[in-house]
């Protein structure tokens, strides 16, 4: 009989093999378009939060692959969602690996800079010191 140890930092993290679902992203975009408040806690069930938490720490290549599929408006809505998600979903902490950083770079690659209003919104709604530009 073997005994395995449990490591809390790794529990539930499934980044290896996680694939960003276009349906999941579109669902987030639709929910954010209809959002009247900044409380997104009801957007995802606990099971969905567990299933998709790896999305928070995917590297930039995963996000750059989505560049052509997403409009600038959709990217902005996703930036807002992931900013709020890191604050409201317990296990969705990303720090310097946040999708907000990569989506900001994708927006720039599309020829649009992050406007001052969105920059201030991110800073107001997050305590992640790396947002929106990553480690400097």
Buried (B, 14 or more C-beta within 10 A) or exposed (E): EEEEEEEEEEEEBEBEEBEBEEEBBEBBBEBBEEBEEEEBEEBBEEEEBBBBBBBBBBEBEBBBEBBEEBEEEBBBBBBBBBBBBBBBBEEBBBBEBBBBBBBBBBBEEEEEEBEEEBBEBBBEBBEBEBBBBBEE
